[in-house]
């Protein structure tokens, strides 16, 4: 007997020259009445456009994944975003910056560190609102060189209405 819940949301407000983004996601699973996965992620981000192609950004995030040994992780990011391709059908963006992480394990061990941050996103539009997207984020720990986090997501997004869409995604964290 398996029960799985995976829900998420993403909201974006464009208040030129500032763009605000909020996202939230939860994954919960049980097998034969025993919890086998339980993770939560929430992010808030603000971008300030310096030009059509360049922006500065700051974000804060919360991550909890008890089965990965993380009781809580707070992450603060600052950086620059560059829109390399801004065409009608394709978008390519790069980000570079720094991240400060405050992490506590399920064994109550604290680990605070600074990391570099590099990210990329490619999006191809099929229609005005339907698209496929690939994102990659790399976070090398500047304190412990062997500690490297990589997050990636491949997603297909299709509109259900003008303000609501369905997303099918494969994420590796």
TORPA-4810 file (N, C-alpha, C, O; in nm, 3 decimals):
<nodes>
NODE_1_0.085_-0.118_0.000_0.000_0.000_0.000_0.089_0.124_0.000_0.166_0.146_0.093_X
NODE_2_0.078_0.203_-0.105_0.161_0.322_-0.122_0.072_0.445_-0.139_-0.023_0.444_-0.217_X
NODE_3_0.106_0.551_-0.065_0.037_0.679_-0.077_0.143_0.786_-0.101_0.242_0.793_-0.029_X
NODE_4_0.122_0.868_-0.203_0.217_0.975_-0.234_0.142_1.104_-0.262_0.041_1.105_-0.333_X
NODE_5_0.193_1.214_-0.207_0.140_1.347_-0.233_0.256_1.435_-0.277_0.359_1.441_-0.210_X
NODE_6_0.239_1.501_-0.389_0.339_1.595_-0.439_0.262_1.717_-0.488_0.186_1.707_-0.584_X
NODE_7_0.282_1.830_-0.424_0.212_1.952_-0.463_0.308_2.069_-0.464_0.404_2.072_-0.386_X
NODE_8_0.283_2.163_-0.549_0.369_2.280_-0.556_0.297_2.396_-0.620_0.195_2.379_-0.687_X
NODE_9_0.351_2.514_-0.597_0.296_2.634_-0.660_0.409_2.731_-0.687_0.512_2.730_-0.620_X
NODE_10_0.386_2.816_-0.787_0.482_2.920_-0.820_0.402_3.041_-0.864_0.315_3.032_-0.951_X
NODE_11_0.432_3.156_-0.803_0.363_3.280_-0.835_0.469_3.384_-0.869_0.572_3.393_-0.802_X
NODE_12_0.443_3.463_-0.972_0.537_3.567_-1.014_0.461_3.698_-1.034_0.358_3.702_-1.102_X
NODE_13_0.514_3.804_-0.975_0.457_3.938_-0.990_0.560_4.024_-1.061_0.674_4.034_-1.015_X
NODE_14_0.521_4.086_-1.171_0.611_4.172_-1.246_0.572_4.317_-1.219_0.471_4.365_-1.270_X
NODE_15_0.650_4.387_-1.139_0.627_4.525_-1.100_0.746_4.609_-1.149_0.817_4.669_-1.068_X
NODE_16_0.768_4.612_-1.281_0.887_4.670_-1.342_0.934_4.794_-1.268_0.855_4.884_-1.240_X
NODE_17_1.064_4.801_-1.236_1.175_4.714_-1.275_1.198_4.597_-1.179_1.300_4.528_-1.189_X
NODE_18_1.106_4.575_-1.086_1.121_4.467_-0.987_1.030_4.351_-1.023_0.914_4.370_-1.058_X
NODE_19_1.084_4.230_-1.014_1.005_4.108_-1.030_1.016_4.028_-0.902_1.126_4.001_-0.854_X
NODE_20_0.901_3.989_-0.845_0.897_3.906_-0.724_0.849_3.767_-0.762_0.756_3.752_-0.840_X
NODE_21_0.914_3.665_-0.705_0.877_3.526_-0.733_0.866_3.452_-0.601_0.949_3.469_-0.511_X
NODE_22_0.764_3.369_-0.590_0.744_3.285_-0.472_0.715_3.143_-0.520_0.640_3.123_-0.615_X
NODE_23_0.776_3.045_-0.454_0.745_2.905_-0.486_0.740_2.823_-0.358_0.803_2.855_-0.257_X
NODE_24_0.662_2.716_-0.365_0.644_2.627_-0.252_0.622_2.487_-0.307_0.553_2.469_-0.407_X
NODE_25_0.682_2.388_-0.242_0.662_2.250_-0.285_0.671_2.154_-0.167_0.746_2.176_-0.073_X
NODE_26_0.591_2.049_-0.175_0.591_1.947_-0.070_0.581_1.810_-0.136_0.508_1.791_-0.233_X
NODE_27_0.655_1.715_-0.081_0.648_1.575_-0.123_0.630_1.493_0.003_0.707_1.507_0.099_X
NODE_28_0.529_1.406_0.004_0.504_1.320_0.119_0.467_1.182_0.067_0.390_1.169_-0.028_X
NODE_29_0.522_1.078_0.129_0.491_0.943_0.087_0.489_0.845_0.202_0.566_0.857_0.297_X
NODE_30_0.400_0.748_0.191_0.390_0.638_0.289_0.390_0.506_0.216_0.335_0.494_0.106_X
NODE_31_0.451_0.406_0.277_0.447_0.270_0.227_0.406_0.181_0.344_0.474_0.177_0.447_X
NODE_32_0.296_0.111_0.329_0.242_0.023_0.434_0.228_0.095_0.568_0.258_0.038_0.672_X
NODE_33_0.182_0.222_0.566_0.159_0.298_0.688_0.282_0.365_0.748_0.271_0.432_0.850_X
NODE_34_0.400_0.348_0.686_0.523_0.407_0.736_0.566_0.521_0.643_0.572_0.502_0.521_X
NODE_35_0.596_0.637_0.699_0.640_0.750_0.619_0.775_0.717_0.555_0.870_0.682_0.624_X
NODE_36_0.782_0.730_0.421_0.904_0.697_0.348_0.966_0.818_0.280_1.082_0.812_0.238_X
NODE_37_0.893_0.927_0.269_0.949_1.053_0.219_0.868_1.168_0.275_0.747_1.159_0.291_X
NODE_38_0.939_1.277_0.305_0.873_1.394_0.362_0.966_1.513_0.343_1.061_1.531_0.419_X
NODE_39_0.939_1.594_0.241_1.024_1.710_0.217_0.938_1.833_0.187_0.826_1.823_0.138_X
NODE_40_0.995_1.948_0.219_0.927_2.075_0.201_1.028_2.177_0.152_1.142_2.177_0.197_X
NODE_41_0.987_2.263_0.059_1.075_2.368_0.008_0.992_2.492_-0.019_0.884_2.484_-0.078_X
NODE_42_1.044_2.609_0.023_0.979_2.737_-0.003_1.085_2.839_-0.036_1.193_2.841_0.024_X
NODE_43_1.057_2.926_-0.133_1.152_3.027_-0.178_1.080_3.159_-0.204_0.964_3.162_-0.243_X
NODE_44_1.152_3.268_-0.181_1.106_3.402_-0.216_1.224_3.473_-0.281_1.335_3.473_-0.227_X
NODE_45_1.200_3.534_-0.398_1.309_3.596_-0.474_1.265_3.731_-0.530_1.149_3.747_-0.569_X
NODE_46_1.358_3.827_-0.532_1.334_3.958_-0.591_1.445_3.987_-0.692_1.563_3.974_-0.660_X
NODE_47_1.407_4.025_-0.813_1.501_4.065_-0.918_1.480_4.214_-0.945_1.367_4.262_-0.950_X
NODE_48_1.590_4.287_-0.964_1.584_4.428_-1.001_1.657_4.443_-1.135_1.777_4.420_-1.143_X
NODE_49_1.583_4.480_-1.238_1.640_4.492_-1.373_1.727_4.616_-1.385_1.683_4.727_-1.357_X
NODE_50_1.851_4.596_-1.428_1.943_4.705_-1.456_1.935_4.745_-1.603_1.962_4.859_-1.639_X
NODE_51_1.899_4.647_-1.688_1.881_4.666_-1.832_1.792_4.551_-1.879_1.759_4.463_-1.799_X
NODE_52_1.752_4.550_-2.007_1.670_4.436_-2.053_1.740_4.300_-2.039_1.673_4.198_-2.030_X
NODE_53_1.874_4.299_-2.036_1.947_4.172_-2.029_2.011_4.143_-1.894_2.052_4.029_-1.870_X
NODE_54_2.021_4.241_-1.804_2.096_4.223_-1.680_2.011_4.263_-1.559_1.941_4.364_-1.560_X
NODE_55_2.020_4.181_-1.454_1.947_4.208_-1.329_2.030_4.164_-1.210_2.115_4.076_-1.222_X
NODE_56_2.006_4.226_-1.096_2.060_4.177_-0.969_1.945_4.108_-0.898_1.829_4.144_-0.916_X
NODE_57_1.977_4.008_-0.816_1.871_3.936_-0.746_1.915_3.900_-0.605_2.034_3.892_-0.573_X
NODE_58_1.816_3.879_-0.523_1.836_3.828_-0.387_1.722_3.731_-0.359_1.609_3.751_-0.403_X
NODE_59_1.752_3.627_-0.285_1.648_3.530_-0.252_1.674_3.467_-0.115_1.787_3.465_-0.066_X
NODE_60_1.567_3.418_-0.057_1.574_3.341_0.067_1.496_3.212_0.046_1.394_3.211_-0.024_X
NODE_61_1.545_3.105_0.106_1.478_2.977_0.088_1.482_2.893_0.215_1.572_2.907_0.298_X
NODE_62_1.384_2.807_0.228_1.375_2.711_0.338_1.361_2.574_0.276_1.284_2.554_0.182_X
NODE_63_1.437_2.479_0.329_1.436_2.342_0.279_1.431_2.249_0.399_1.504_2.269_0.496_X
NODE_64_1.347_2.147_0.392_1.342_2.043_0.496_1.327_1.909_0.426_1.236_1.890_0.346_X
NODE_65_1.417_1.816_0.458_1.411_1.683_0.399_1.469_1.585_0.501_1.588_1.555_0.498_X
NODE_66_1.384_1.538_0.589_1.429_1.453_0.699_1.495_1.324_0.650_1.587_1.274_0.715_X
NODE_67_1.451_1.270_0.537_1.509_1.145_0.488_1.645_1.166_0.424_1.720_1.071_0.405_X
NODE_68_1.678_1.292_0.391_1.813_1.326_0.346_1.898_1.373_0.463_2.013_1.411_0.445_X
NODE_69_1.841_1.370_0.585_1.913_1.409_0.705_1.907_1.557_0.738_1.978_1.604_0.826_X
NODE_70_1.821_1.633_0.668_1.814_1.778_0.688_1.688_1.812_0.767_1.576_1.799_0.717_X
NODE_71_1.707_1.856_0.891_1.594_1.901_0.971_1.546_2.037_0.922_1.426_2.062_0.916_X
NODE_72_1.641_2.125_0.886_1.608_2.255_0.826_1.732_2.312_0.760_1.845_2.293_0.806_X
NODE_73_1.709_2.383_0.651_1.818_2.452_0.583_1.763_2.586_0.534_1.666_2.591_0.459_X
NODE_74_1.828_2.696_0.579_1.796_2.829_0.530_1.906_2.870_0.434_2.024_2.848_0.461_X
NODE_75_1.867_2.928_0.322_1.965_2.966_0.222_1.936_3.108_0.172_1.824_3.137_0.129_X
NODE_76_2.036_3.196_0.178_2.026_3.333_0.129_2.118_3.346_0.008_2.235_3.306_0.014_X
NODE_77_2.067_3.401_-0.103_2.143_3.414_-0.226_2.146_3.559_-0.274_2.046_3.631_-0.262_X
NODE_78_2.260_3.601_-0.328_2.276_3.729_-0.395_2.351_3.704_-0.524_2.442_3.621_-0.529_X
NODE_79_2.314_3.777_-0.630_2.388_3.756_-0.754_2.340_3.840_-0.869_2.257_3.930_-0.854_X
NODE_80_2.395_3.808_-0.987_2.362_3.873_-1.113_2.298_3.771_-1.206_2.338_3.654_-1.210_X
NODE_81_2.198_3.817_-1.280_2.131_3.733_-1.380_2.150_3.796_-1.517_2.134_3.917_-1.533_X
NODE_82_2.185_3.714_-1.616_2.206_3.762_-1.752_2.117_3.685_-1.847_2.120_3.562_-1.850_X
NODE_83_2.037_3.756_-1.925_1.950_3.695_-2.025_2.023_3.696_-2.159_2.025_3.797_-2.229_X
NODE_84_2.083_3.582_-2.193_2.165_3.571_-2.313_2.080_3.567_-2.440_2.114_3.631_-2.539_X
NODE_85_1.968_3.494_-2.437_1.875_3.487_-2.550_1.736_3.520_-2.498_1.688_3.460_-2.402_X
NODE_86_1.673_3.618_-2.562_1.539_3.661_-2.521_1.447_3.663_-2.642_1.373_3.759_-2.663_X
NODE_87_1.450_3.558_-2.722_1.371_3.552_-2.845_1.226_3.517_-2.820_1.185_3.491_-2.707_X
NODE_88_1.148_3.518_-2.926_1.006_3.484_-2.915_0.985_3.338_-2.877_0.891_3.306_-2.804_X
NODE_89_1.072_3.248_-2.926_1.052_3.107_-2.899_1.150_3.044_-2.803_1.123_2.937_-2.749_X
NODE_90_1.263_3.109_-2.780_1.365_3.051_-2.694_1.419_3.155_-2.596_1.429_3.274_-2.627_X
NODE_91_1.452_3.105_-2.476_1.515_3.189_-2.373_1.632_3.113_-2.315_1.622_2.992_-2.289_X
NODE_92_1.742_3.182_-2.293_1.859_3.125_-2.230_1.910_3.225_-2.128_1.940_3.339_-2.162_X
NODE_93_1.919_3.183_-2.002_1.960_3.273_-1.894_2.069_3.207_-1.811_2.074_3.085_-1.795_X
NODE_94_2.159_3.293_-1.757_2.266_3.247_-1.670_2.266_3.332_-1.543_2.231_3.450_-1.547_X
NODE_95_2.305_3.271_-1.431_2.315_3.342_-1.304_2.446_3.306_-1.236_2.495_3.193_-1.246_X
NODE_96_2.503_3.404_-1.166_2.624_3.381_-1.088_2.612_3.462_-0.960_2.561_3.574_-0.961_X
NODE_97_2.660_3.404_-0.849_2.652_3.477_-0.724_2.706_3.396_-0.608_2.786_3.304_-0.625_X
NODE_98_2.659_3.433_-0.491_2.702_3.368_-0.367_2.580_3.326_-0.287_2.472_3.383_-0.301_X
NODE_99_2.601_3.227_-0.203_2.493_3.173_-0.121_2.546_3.151_0.021_2.658_3.103_0.039_X
NODE_100_2.466_3.188_0.120_2.501_3.158_0.259_2.398_3.059_0.312_2.278_3.084_0.304_X
NODE_101_2.445_2.947_0.366_2.357_2.840_0.411_2.372_2.817_0.560_2.483_2.809_0.613_X
NODE_102_2.258_2.807_0.629_2.251_2.768_0.770_2.173_2.637_0.773_2.054_2.635_0.741_X
NODE_103_2.240_2.529_0.811_2.180_2.396_0.803_2.190_2.324_0.936_2.291_2.333_1.005_X
NODE_104_2.083_2.254_0.972_2.081_2.171_1.093_2.035_2.032_1.053_1.932_2.016_0.988_X
NODE_105_2.112_1.932_1.092_2.078_1.794_1.058_1.973_1.740_1.156_1.943_1.803_1.257_X
NODE_106_1.920_1.623_1.126_1.824_1.560_1.216_1.890_1.514_1.345_1.821_1.482_1.442_X
NODE_107_2.024_1.512_1.348_2.099_1.478_1.469_2.141_1.604_1.545_2.223_1.597_1.636_X
NODE_108_2.082_1.721_1.508_2.107_1.851_1.571_2.249_1.902_1.552_2.301_1.976_1.636_X
NODE_109_2.313_1.863_1.441_2.445_1.913_1.407_2.427_2.033_1.315_2.363_2.023_1.211_X
NODE_110_2.485_2.149_1.354_2.475_2.269_1.272_2.591_2.277_1.175_2.704_2.239_1.208_X
NODE_111_2.563_2.326_1.055_2.664_2.341_0.951_2.632_2.469_0.875_2.540_2.470_0.793_X
NODE_112_2.706_2.575_0.900_2.687_2.703_0.832_2.803_2.725_0.738_2.919_2.706_0.777_X
NODE_113_2.775_2.765_0.613_2.882_2.783_0.517_2.840_2.876_0.404_2.722_2.900_0.381_X
NODE_114_2.942_2.927_0.335_2.922_3.010_0.216_2.952_2.924_0.094_3.045_2.844_0.093_X
NODE_115_2.871_2.943_-0.009_2.890_2.869_-0.133_2.886_2.965_-0.251_2.823_3.071_-0.243_X
NODE_116_2.953_2.928_-0.358_2.937_3.000_-0.484_2.809_2.946_-0.546_2.761_2.839_-0.508_X
NODE_117_2.753_3.019_-0.642_2.629_2.974_-0.707_2.634_3.007_-0.855_2.654_3.122_-0.894_X
NODE_118_2.615_2.905_-0.936_2.602_2.922_-1.080_2.478_2.850_-1.126_2.449_2.740_-1.078_X
NODE_119_2.402_2.910_-1.217_2.278_2.849_-1.263_2.255_2.883_-1.409_2.306_2.983_-1.460_X
NODE_120_2.178_2.798_-1.475_2.140_2.822_-1.614_2.000_2.772_-1.638_1.953_2.678_-1.572_X
NODE_121_1.931_2.836_-1.734_1.795_2.797_-1.769_1.777_2.811_-1.919_1.811_2.914_-1.977_X
NODE_122_1.723_2.707_-1.982_1.685_2.714_-2.123_1.537_2.681_-2.133_1.490_2.583_-2.074_X
NODE_123_1.463_2.764_-2.208_1.319_2.742_-2.227_1.286_2.754_-2.375_1.328_2.848_-2.443_X
NODE_124_1.210_2.656_-2.425_1.161_2.658_-2.563_1.009_2.662_-2.560_0.944_2.574_-2.503_X
NODE_125_0.952_2.765_-2.624_0.807_2.780_-2.628_0.749_2.701_-2.745_0.799_2.709_-2.858_X
NODE_126_0.643_2.625_-2.718_0.567_2.559_-2.824_0.454_2.649_-2.870_0.425_2.659_-2.989_X
NODE_127_0.391_2.715_-2.772_0.288_2.816_-2.797_0.322_2.933_-2.707_0.429_2.935_-2.646_X
NODE_128_0.234_3.031_-2.698_0.259_3.148_-2.614_0.274_3.109_-2.467_0.343_3.178_-2.392_X
NODE_129_0.209_3.000_-2.423_0.211_2.963_-2.282_0.257_2.819_-2.254_0.279_2.785_-2.138_X
NODE_130_0.273_2.736_-2.355_0.320_2.598_-2.335_0.469_2.591_-2.370_0.512_2.643_-2.472_X
NODE_131_0.547_2.525_-2.283_0.691_2.522_-2.306_0.755_2.402_-2.238_0.696_2.336_-2.153_X
NODE_132_0.880_2.377_-2.280_0.967_2.281_-2.213_1.084_2.362_-2.157_1.130_2.458_-2.220_X
NODE_133_1.131_2.323_-2.040_1.236_2.401_-1.974_1.335_2.309_-1.904_1.297_2.206_-1.848_X
NODE_134_1.462_2.347_-1.909_1.568_2.276_-1.838_1.642_2.376_-1.750_1.686_2.480_-1.798_X
NODE_135_1.655_2.346_-1.621_1.732_2.431_-1.530_1.840_2.348_-1.464_1.823_2.228_-1.439_X
NODE_136_1.953_2.412_-1.435_2.065_2.350_-1.364_2.119_2.453_-1.266_2.139_2.569_-1.302_X
NODE_137_2.144_2.411_-1.143_2.203_2.497_-1.041_2.318_2.421_-0.976_2.303_2.305_-0.939_X
NODE_138_2.433_2.488_-0.963_2.552_2.427_-0.903_2.594_2.514_-0.785_2.610_2.635_-0.800_X
NODE_139_2.612_2.452_-0.668_2.646_2.524_-0.545_2.767_2.459_-0.478_2.750_2.374_-0.390_X
NODE_140_2.889_2.496_-0.517_3.007_2.440_-0.450_3.029_2.510_-0.315_3.032_2.632_-0.306_X
NODE_141_3.045_2.429_-0.211_3.072_2.479_-0.077_3.213_2.538_-0.075_3.309_2.469_-0.111_X
NODE_142_3.227_2.664_-0.032_3.358_2.728_-0.029_3.437_2.693_0.096_3.556_2.726_0.106_X
NODE_143_3.373_2.626_0.192_3.439_2.585_0.316_3.496_2.443_0.304_3.606_2.416_0.351_X
NODE_144_3.420_2.353_0.242_3.460_2.212_0.225_3.450_2.181_0.076_3.341_2.166_0.022_X
NODE_145_3.564_2.171_0.009_3.564_2.159_-0.137_3.496_2.032_-0.188_3.449_2.031_-0.302_X
NODE_146_3.490_1.926_-0.109_3.425_1.803_-0.153_3.272_1.814_-0.152_3.204_1.730_-0.211_X
NODE_147_3.219_1.917_-0.086_3.074_1.935_-0.075_3.024_2.015_-0.194_3.049_2.135_-0.205_X
NODE_148_2.953_1.948_-0.284_2.902_2.011_-0.405_2.756_1.970_-0.422_2.724_1.851_-0.431_X
NODE_149_2.667_2.069_-0.426_2.525_2.040_-0.450_2.491_2.077_-0.593_2.532_2.181_-0.643_X
NODE_150_2.416_1.990_-0.659_2.367_2.014_-0.794_2.218_1.989_-0.795_2.172_1.883_-0.753_X
NODE_151_2.142_2.086_-0.844_1.998_2.074_-0.858_1.964_2.091_-1.005_2.015_2.181_-1.072_X
NODE_152_1.878_2.005_-1.056_1.837_2.013_-1.196_1.690_1.977_-1.208_1.637_1.896_-1.131_X
NODE_153_1.625_2.037_-1.306_1.484_2.006_-1.331_1.455_2.018_-1.480_1.490_2.116_-1.544_X
NODE_154_1.389_1.915_-1.532_1.337_1.915_-1.668_1.186_1.920_-1.655_1.128_1.836_-1.586_X
NODE_155_1.122_2.016_-1.721_0.978_2.030_-1.703_0.907_2.063_-1.834_0.963_2.125_-1.925_X
NODE_156_0.783_2.019_-1.841_0.692_2.047_-1.951_0.571_2.115_-1.890_0.508_2.061_-1.800_X
NODE_157_0.538_2.235_-1.940_0.430_2.315_-1.883_0.325_2.339_-1.991_0.358_2.380_-2.102_X
NODE_158_0.198_2.314_-1.955_0.087_2.334_-2.049_-0.024_2.412_-1.978_-0.056_2.382_-1.863_X
NODE_159_-0.083_2.510_-2.046_-0.187_2.592_-1.983_-0.319_2.516_-1.968_-0.357_2.438_-2.055_X
NODE_160_-0.387_2.541_-1.856_-0.523_2.493_-1.836_-0.620_2.610_-1.854_-0.734_2.591_-1.897_X
NODE_161_-0.574_2.730_-1.822_-0.650_2.853_-1.841_-0.549_2.967_-1.854_-0.429_2.942_-1.863_X
NODE_162_-0.597_3.091_-1.855_-0.507_3.205_-1.871_-0.411_3.220_-1.753_-0.299_3.267_-1.771_X
NODE_163_-0.453_3.181_-1.632_-0.371_3.198_-1.512_-0.333_3.067_-1.444_-0.273_3.070_-1.336_X
NODE_164_-0.366_2.954_-1.502_-0.338_2.826_-1.438_-0.280_2.729_-1.541_-0.329_2.719_-1.653_X
NODE_165_-0.174_2.658_-1.500_-0.110_2.562_-1.589_-0.080_2.435_-1.513_-0.079_2.433_-1.390_X
NODE_166_-0.056_2.329_-1.587_-0.013_2.203_-1.528_0.133_2.181_-1.568_0.173_2.212_-1.680_X
NODE_167_0.211_2.127_-1.475_0.353_2.108_-1.497_0.389_1.963_-1.469_0.355_1.909_-1.363_X
NODE_168_0.456_1.901_-1.563_0.509_1.766_-1.547_0.660_1.783_-1.541_0.721_1.834_-1.635_X
NODE_169_0.722_1.739_-1.431_0.864_1.766_-1.411_0.939_1.647_-1.354_0.882_1.561_-1.287_X
NODE_170_1.068_1.645_-1.382_1.160_1.548_-1.324_1.272_1.629_-1.259_1.348_1.696_-1.329_X
NODE_171_1.281_1.625_-1.127_1.378_1.706_-1.054_1.477_1.616_-0.980_1.440_1.512_-0.925_X
NODE_172_1.601_1.658_-0.979_1.706_1.593_-0.901_1.765_1.699_-0.809_1.810_1.803_-0.856_X
NODE_173_1.764_1.672_-0.679_1.817_1.767_-0.581_1.924_1.696_-0.503_1.984_1.755_-0.413_X
</nodes>
